[in-house]
Amino acid sequence: MLKSTQKIKGSIFIITILVITFLVTICFAFVSINQVGLKIVASQSQSGKILQSAQAGLADALYNLKDNLYWNTGFNEKVLPNNEGEYTLTFDKTLGIAYSTNNLGESVSVSGWSGRIVPARSMHLVSIGAYNNNTQNAEIIFTVPGVELFKSPLFADSQITIKPGFFSDSFNSILGNYRNTRQNKYGDIKTNAVSAGVVNISGTVRNRTQISGNIYVGVNGDPNTAILISGLVNISGSKLAAPNQANLTQINAAEGTQNMNYTRNGQSFLSPGVYKDLSVDERTLNLSPGVYVFRNINLTNGGKINIPSSSSAPTLIYFTGNMDIANGVIQNRTNKSTNLVFYGTDSANSVKLSGGNRAYYALYARKADVSIAQDSEIFGSVQGKTILANNGVSLHFDQALNYLTVKINPNGDSLPMQVISNW
C-alpha cells in the first residue's frame, strides 16, 4: 500500500513538472509574440510618421506656391511640431538628393528627379520625410490651370493708333537674347474691333513704319475699311479679319493699405507683398521674384524699377488703379519679358509706358487706355483697351510669352491645380 502511494505521488510530481514546463513555455512564447507585435506596431508607427513628414513637405510647398507660382526656396530639414519628424524639399539638382522641378513657365517637357517626365507648364515636387534616421519620399506632378494672354506684340480691344517710325518683330528669350534669336515675323498688330479706321497707321520718308507680320481686325471685319494707312508703311504680312474673337480675361486683385514712396538718389529694395500706392522718384527700386499688388504705380524724374540679372523666376505686378511710368525706367536685367509682367484689373483705366534697352516686360490691362512714349523700345507685349504708339516706338514680341500662364486672382487662398501623377 505504501509503495502504491509513493508511485502515485511520484506520478503527480512528474505531471506537475510537465505542466509547469508547458506553462512556462507558453508564457515565453506569449512574451515573444508580444515583443514581435510591439516591434511591428512601432515599425508601423514610425513608417506613418515618416510618410506624414513627407506629405507635410508637399503641403507646405503648395501653400507657398499659391502666392508665387515660381517659388523655389524649398525647405531644409524643417521640423514638425513635437519633433514628430522633419522634411526637406529642394530645387537644387547639385545636392545629390531627390529634387523638385518647376516647369510651369516652359513650353517643352523636361526630365526631373529619378527620370520623371515633367510636362510643359507643370511642376514636380519631391518631399523627403525623415524620422529616427529613416526617410521616405512623397511626390506629385501637377499643372496649374491658367490663362494664356499674350499672342502678339500689340493687341487692343478697340482703337489702335500707330505714329511714324514704328517697328515690330519678334524673338524668343527661351532660346537666347534678342540679337541671336530675332525674326522678321510674328510682329502682328491685332484688334477685336471692326469699325472704319479703328487701326490707324502712319509713316513718313524719314520715319518709315515697319510691321513684320500681319494686321488683324475683328471677326467678320473688312480690313480694307477698318485699317487706315497713310504715308510710308511697310507690312511684311497681310491685312486680315481674325478667325476668332479674342476673349479678354478679367484679372482680379485687391490692393493693400500701405503706401510705398521712394525719393532721392540711391537704391531701395521691396519684398513681394500687397501694398497701396507705389511712387519712385529719382531712385532705383529693386524687386524680387514673386507677386506684388498695388493700386497706383508712378515713376517720375528717372525713377527706376530694376529686376536684377540674378532673378531666376518672374516678378508679377498687379495694379488696380493707374500706372504711369512714362517718365521713369524699366530695367529687367534678366532679358526675359516673362520675368516681369504687369497685370491691370478692370478698375485700371490709364497706363503710360516707356521703354529702353533693358525694357523687357509685358503688360495686360484689358480696360485701360495705353500710351507708349516716343522712341520707346519694349521687348515683350502690350495689351489694352486702346493703344497709342507715339513716334519711333519699337516692339519686339517675346515668343516665350506664348507659354506664360497667369493666375487671375493673386489674392486667392488656394492653388487651383490639376494633379497628373502622385506617389
ROPAKOL-667380 format. One line per 2 residues: number of its first residue (from 1); for each residue x, y, z of C-alpha. Coordinates in nm, 2 decimals. Each point is the difference from the previous one (the first is absolute). Example, Ala and Ser with C-alpha at 12.3 -4.5 7.8 and 13.67 -1.06 7.14 Angstrom:
% ROPAKOL-667380
1	1.23,-0.45,0.78 ~ 0.14,0.34,-0.07
//
This chain:
% ROPAKOL-667380
1	0.00,0.00,0.00 ~ 0.28,0.23,0.09
3	0.18,-0.07,-0.33 ~ -0.32,0.07,-0.19
5	-0.04,0.33,0.17 ~ 0.36,0.10,-0.07
7	-0.04,-0.09,-0.37 ~ -0.31,0.22,-0.02
9	0.19,0.29,0.17 ~ 0.28,-0.04,-0.25
11	-0.23,0.00,-0.29 ~ -0.17,0.32,0.12
13	0.34,0.16,0.05 ~ 0.10,-0.08,-0.36
15	-0.33,0.12,-0.14 ~ 0.03,0.32,0.20
17	0.35,0.06,-0.13 ~ -0.12,-0.06,-0.36
19	-0.30,0.24,0.05 ~ 0.23,0.27,0.14
21	0.24,-0.05,-0.28 ~ -0.28,0.03,-0.25
23	-0.14,0.31,0.16 ~ 0.34,0.16,0.01
25	0.06,-0.08,-0.36 ~ -0.34,0.16,-0.09
27	0.08,0.31,0.20 ~ 0.33,0.04,-0.17
29	-0.17,-0.05,-0.34 ~ -0.26,0.26,0.09
31	0.26,0.25,0.11 ~ 0.19,-0.07,-0.32
33	-0.31,0.05,-0.21 ~ -0.08,0.32,0.19
35	0.35,0.13,-0.06 ~ -0.03,-0.07,-0.37
37	-0.34,0.17,0.00 ~ 0.14,0.31,0.18
39	0.28,0.01,-0.26 ~ -0.25,-0.01,-0.28
41	-0.21,0.27,0.15 ~ 0.30,0.21,0.07
43	0.12,-0.05,-0.36 ~ -0.34,0.09,-0.14
45	-0.02,0.31,0.22 ~ 0.35,0.10,-0.11
47	-0.09,-0.05,-0.37 ~ -0.31,0.20,0.05
49	0.20,0.29,0.15 ~ 0.25,-0.01,-0.29
51	-0.28,0.01,-0.26 ~ -0.18,0.27,0.19
53	0.31,0.21,0.01 ~ 0.05,-0.04,-0.38
55	-0.36,0.10,-0.07 ~ 0.03,0.30,0.23
57	0.29,0.12,-0.22 ~ -0.23,-0.02,-0.31
59	-0.28,0.19,0.18 ~ 0.25,0.27,0.11
61	0.13,0.04,-0.35 ~ -0.35,0.03,-0.15
63	-0.08,0.26,0.26 ~ 0.29,0.21,-0.11
65	-0.08,-0.05,-0.37 ~ -0.35,0.14,0.04
67	0.15,0.35,0.03 ~ 0.29,-0.06,-0.24
69	-0.01,-0.26,-0.28 ~ 0.37,0.03,-0.04
71	0.09,-0.05,0.36 ~ 0.33,-0.20,0.03
73	0.14,0.07,0.35 ~ -0.08,-0.35,0.13
75	0.06,-0.13,0.35 ~ 0.29,-0.16,0.18
77	-0.08,-0.25,0.28 ~ -0.30,0.20,0.11
79	-0.12,-0.16,0.33 ~ -0.36,-0.09,0.06
81	-0.17,0.10,0.34 ~ 0.10,-0.22,0.30
83	0.30,-0.13,-0.20 ~ -0.22,-0.25,-0.18
85	0.22,0.01,-0.31 ~ 0.15,0.24,-0.25
87	0.00,0.07,-0.37 ~ 0.23,0.12,-0.27
89	-0.10,0.14,-0.34 ~ 0.25,0.15,-0.24
91	0.01,0.12,-0.36 ~ 0.38,-0.03,-0.01
93	0.12,-0.29,-0.22 ~ 0.36,0.01,0.13
95	-0.07,-0.12,0.36 ~ -0.01,-0.37,-0.09
97	-0.35,-0.05,0.15 ~ -0.35,-0.01,-0.14
99	-0.08,0.34,-0.16 ~ -0.31,0.18,-0.13
101	-0.05,0.15,-0.34 ~ -0.20,0.31,-0.09
103	-0.09,-0.02,-0.37 ~ -0.31,0.23,0.02
105	0.14,0.27,-0.23 ~ 0.15,-0.23,-0.27
107	-0.13,-0.12,-0.33 ~ 0.16,-0.35,-0.01
109	0.02,-0.30,0.24 ~ 0.31,-0.05,0.21
111	0.14,-0.29,0.20 ~ -0.02,0.04,0.37
113	0.13,-0.20,0.29 ~ 0.02,-0.38,-0.05
115	-0.08,0.05,-0.37 ~ -0.35,0.13,0.06
117	-0.14,0.17,-0.30 ~ -0.13,0.35,0.09
119	-0.23,0.13,-0.27 ~ 0.01,0.36,-0.13
121	-0.18,0.24,0.24 ~ 0.02,-0.25,0.29
123	0.19,-0.05,0.32 ~ 0.15,-0.31,0.17
125	0.03,0.03,0.38 ~ 0.20,-0.25,0.20
127	0.00,0.02,0.38 ~ 0.23,-0.21,0.21
129	-0.15,-0.10,0.34 ~ 0.23,-0.11,0.28
131	-0.05,-0.15,0.35 ~ 0.26,-0.19,0.21
133	0.25,0.01,-0.28 ~ -0.24,-0.17,-0.24
135	-0.13,0.17,-0.31 ~ -0.28,-0.02,-0.26
137	-0.09,0.21,-0.30 ~ -0.34,0.14,-0.10
139	-0.05,0.13,-0.35 ~ -0.25,0.18,-0.21
141	-0.01,0.13,-0.36 ~ -0.26,0.26,-0.07
143	-0.10,0.28,-0.23 ~ -0.16,0.33,0.09
145	-0.30,0.11,-0.22 ~ 0.08,0.34,-0.12
147	-0.09,0.24,-0.28 ~ 0.23,0.06,-0.30
149	-0.02,0.38,-0.07 ~ 0.29,0.10,-0.23
151	0.00,-0.10,-0.37 ~ 0.14,0.31,-0.17
153	0.21,0.31,0.08 ~ -0.30,0.23,-0.02
155	-0.37,-0.07,0.06 ~ -0.29,0.23,0.08
157	-0.37,-0.07,0.06 ~ -0.09,0.30,-0.21
159	0.20,0.30,-0.14 ~ 0.37,-0.03,-0.11
161	0.19,0.31,-0.11 ~ 0.36,-0.04,-0.12
163	0.21,0.30,-0.07 ~ 0.29,0.02,-0.25
165	0.32,-0.19,0.07 ~ -0.17,-0.30,0.16
167	0.18,-0.34,-0.03 ~ -0.11,-0.35,0.10
169	0.17,-0.34,-0.02 ~ 0.05,-0.30,0.24
171	0.26,-0.20,0.19 ~ 0.00,-0.29,0.24
173	0.16,0.04,0.34 ~ -0.03,-0.38,0.07
175	0.26,-0.05,-0.28 ~ 0.22,0.30,0.06
177	0.03,0.38,0.00 ~ -0.17,0.23,-0.25
179	0.30,0.04,-0.22 ~ 0.05,-0.37,-0.05
181	-0.37,-0.11,-0.03 ~ -0.17,0.30,-0.17
183	-0.24,-0.08,-0.29 ~ -0.17,0.22,-0.26
185	-0.34,-0.16,0.08 ~ -0.26,-0.03,0.28
187	0.00,0.38,0.04 ~ -0.37,0.00,-0.05
189	-0.24,0.28,0.08 ~ -0.35,-0.11,0.12
191	-0.33,0.15,0.11 ~ -0.34,-0.14,0.08
193	-0.17,0.30,-0.16 ~ -0.14,0.03,-0.36
195	-0.11,0.36,-0.04 ~ 0.15,0.22,-0.28
197	0.35,0.13,0.08 ~ 0.02,-0.19,0.33
199	0.36,-0.07,-0.09 ~ 0.18,0.31,-0.10
201	0.36,-0.03,-0.11 ~ 0.23,0.26,-0.15
203	0.36,0.04,-0.12 ~ 0.22,0.27,-0.16
205	0.30,0.00,-0.22 ~ 0.23,0.07,0.30
207	-0.20,-0.22,0.24 ~ -0.12,-0.30,-0.20
209	-0.22,-0.25,0.18 ~ 0.09,-0.37,-0.02
211	-0.24,-0.28,0.12 ~ 0.16,-0.34,-0.02
213	-0.32,-0.20,-0.01 ~ -0.38,0.03,-0.06
215	-0.26,0.25,0.10 ~ -0.32,-0.15,0.14
217	-0.34,0.16,0.05 ~ -0.29,-0.16,0.18
219	-0.20,-0.30,-0.12 ~ -0.20,0.07,-0.32
221	0.16,0.35,-0.03 ~ 0.11,0.15,-0.33
223	0.38,0.06,0.02 ~ -0.02,0.25,-0.29
225	-0.22,0.24,0.19 ~ 0.10,-0.09,0.36
227	0.37,0.06,-0.07 ~ 0.10,0.36,-0.10
229	0.35,0.03,-0.12 ~ 0.17,0.33,-0.10
231	0.35,0.08,-0.11 ~ 0.29,-0.25,-0.02
233	-0.11,-0.32,0.18 ~ 0.15,-0.34,-0.08
235	-0.19,-0.31,0.10 ~ 0.17,-0.33,-0.05
237	-0.32,-0.20,0.04 ~ -0.36,0.05,-0.08
239	-0.30,0.20,0.11 ~ -0.25,-0.25,0.14
241	-0.32,-0.05,0.20 ~ 0.07,-0.22,0.30
243	-0.15,-0.35,-0.01 ~ -0.10,0.02,0.36
245	-0.09,0.27,0.25 ~ 0.27,0.05,0.27
247	-0.18,-0.06,0.33 ~ 0.17,0.23,0.25
249	0.03,-0.15,0.35 ~ -0.09,0.20,0.31
251	0.28,0.04,0.25 ~ -0.09,0.03,0.37
253	0.21,0.14,0.28 ~ -0.04,0.21,0.31
255	0.25,0.26,0.10 ~ 0.12,0.05,0.36
257	0.02,0.31,0.23 ~ 0.37,0.09,0.01
259	0.14,0.26,-0.23 ~ 0.35,-0.05,-0.13
261	0.19,0.32,-0.09 ~ 0.36,0.01,-0.11
263	0.18,0.33,-0.07 ~ 0.35,0.14,-0.06
265	0.29,-0.18,-0.15 ~ 0.10,-0.34,0.13
267	-0.12,-0.36,0.02 ~ -0.30,-0.15,0.17
269	-0.13,-0.36,0.03 ~ -0.36,-0.11,0.03
271	-0.12,-0.35,0.07 ~ -0.30,-0.16,-0.16
273	-0.33,0.09,0.17 ~ -0.33,0.19,-0.02
275	0.04,0.38,0.02 ~ -0.20,0.32,-0.09
277	0.17,0.26,-0.22 ~ 0.36,-0.03,-0.13
279	0.20,0.31,-0.08 ~ 0.36,0.01,-0.11
281	0.17,0.34,-0.06 ~ 0.37,0.03,-0.10
283	0.07,-0.34,0.16 ~ 0.05,-0.36,-0.09
285	-0.24,-0.26,0.15 ~ 0.12,-0.36,-0.02
287	-0.27,-0.26,-0.01 ~ 0.03,-0.37,0.07
289	-0.18,-0.29,-0.17 ~ -0.35,-0.04,0.13
291	-0.34,0.17,0.00 ~ -0.06,0.37,0.07
293	-0.33,0.17,0.02 ~ -0.04,0.38,-0.02
295	-0.27,0.26,-0.07 ~ 0.18,0.27,-0.19
297	0.36,-0.03,-0.14 ~ 0.20,0.32,-0.08
299	0.36,0.05,-0.11 ~ 0.12,0.36,-0.03
301	0.33,0.18,-0.07 ~ 0.17,-0.31,-0.12
303	-0.13,-0.22,0.29 ~ 0.09,-0.36,-0.08
305	-0.14,-0.35,0.06 ~ 0.28,-0.24,-0.02
307	-0.01,-0.38,-0.04 ~ 0.35,-0.14,0.08
309	0.17,-0.23,-0.24 ~ 0.01,-0.26,0.28
311	-0.38,-0.03,0.00 ~ -0.08,-0.36,-0.10
313	-0.38,0.03,0.02 ~ -0.27,0.25,-0.11
315	-0.09,0.32,0.17 ~ -0.38,0.05,-0.04
317	-0.15,0.34,0.07 ~ -0.37,0.04,0.03
319	-0.15,0.35,0.01 ~ -0.36,0.11,0.06
321	0.03,0.38,-0.08 ~ 0.21,0.18,-0.25
323	0.36,-0.05,-0.11 ~ 0.23,0.28,-0.12
325	0.36,-0.09,-0.07 ~ 0.05,0.22,-0.31
327	0.25,0.22,0.19 ~ 0.17,-0.30,0.16
329	0.21,-0.30,-0.09 ~ -0.08,-0.37,-0.01
331	0.32,-0.20,0.02 ~ -0.03,-0.38,-0.01
333	0.35,-0.14,-0.01 ~ -0.10,-0.36,-0.05
335	-0.09,0.10,-0.36 ~ -0.32,-0.22,0.03
337	-0.33,0.17,-0.03 ~ -0.16,-0.30,0.18
339	0.19,0.12,0.31 ~ -0.19,0.33,0.03
341	-0.37,0.01,-0.08 ~ -0.25,0.28,0.09
343	-0.37,-0.10,0.04 ~ -0.27,0.27,0.03
345	-0.34,-0.08,0.14 ~ -0.32,0.14,-0.15
347	0.02,0.31,0.22 ~ 0.34,0.09,-0.16
349	-0.10,0.24,-0.28 ~ 0.32,0.20,-0.09
351	0.35,-0.13,-0.07 ~ 0.30,0.20,-0.12
353	0.31,-0.20,-0.10 ~ 0.36,0.06,-0.08
355	0.27,-0.23,-0.14 ~ 0.38,-0.03,-0.03
357	0.27,-0.26,-0.08 ~ -0.09,-0.19,0.32
359	-0.38,0.04,-0.02 ~ -0.08,-0.37,-0.01
361	-0.36,-0.02,0.12 ~ -0.36,-0.07,-0.09
363	-0.32,0.19,0.09 ~ -0.36,-0.13,0.01
365	-0.27,0.25,0.09 ~ -0.32,-0.07,-0.20
367	-0.19,0.31,0.12 ~ 0.29,0.25,-0.02
369	0.08,0.27,-0.26 ~ 0.37,-0.06,-0.06
371	0.25,0.26,-0.13 ~ 0.36,-0.09,-0.09
373	0.25,0.28,0.03 ~ 0.19,0.13,-0.30
375	0.31,-0.21,-0.10 ~ -0.08,-0.27,0.25
377	0.14,-0.35,-0.07 ~ -0.18,-0.28,0.17
379	0.10,-0.37,-0.01 ~ -0.32,-0.19,0.08
381	-0.37,0.08,-0.06 ~ -0.25,0.28,0.06
383	-0.38,-0.07,0.03 ~ -0.27,0.24,0.10
385	-0.34,0.15,-0.09 ~ 0.15,0.26,-0.24
387	0.36,0.05,-0.09 ~ 0.19,0.31,-0.12
389	0.36,-0.06,-0.11 ~ 0.17,0.33,-0.04
391	0.28,0.08,-0.25 ~ 0.29,-0.24,-0.01
393	-0.14,-0.28,0.21 ~ 0.15,-0.35,-0.04
395	-0.17,-0.31,0.12 ~ 0.18,-0.33,0.00
397	-0.23,-0.29,0.08 ~ 0.15,-0.26,0.23
399	-0.14,-0.33,-0.12 ~ 0.07,-0.15,0.34
401	-0.32,0.19,0.11 ~ -0.20,-0.25,-0.20
403	0.06,-0.25,0.28 ~ -0.06,0.24,0.30
405	-0.31,-0.08,0.20 ~ -0.14,0.24,0.26
407	-0.18,-0.06,0.33 ~ -0.29,0.24,-0.05
409	-0.04,0.06,0.38 ~ 0.33,0.04,0.19
411	-0.19,0.05,0.32 ~ -0.15,-0.35,-0.02
413	0.01,-0.22,0.31 ~ 0.08,-0.33,-0.18
415	0.20,-0.12,-0.30 ~ -0.23,-0.12,-0.28
417	0.19,-0.30,-0.12 ~ -0.06,-0.31,-0.21
419	0.19,-0.31,0.12 ~ 0.17,-0.20,-0.28
421	0.17,-0.26,0.22 ~ 0.09,-0.06,0.36
423	0.20,-0.26,0.20
//
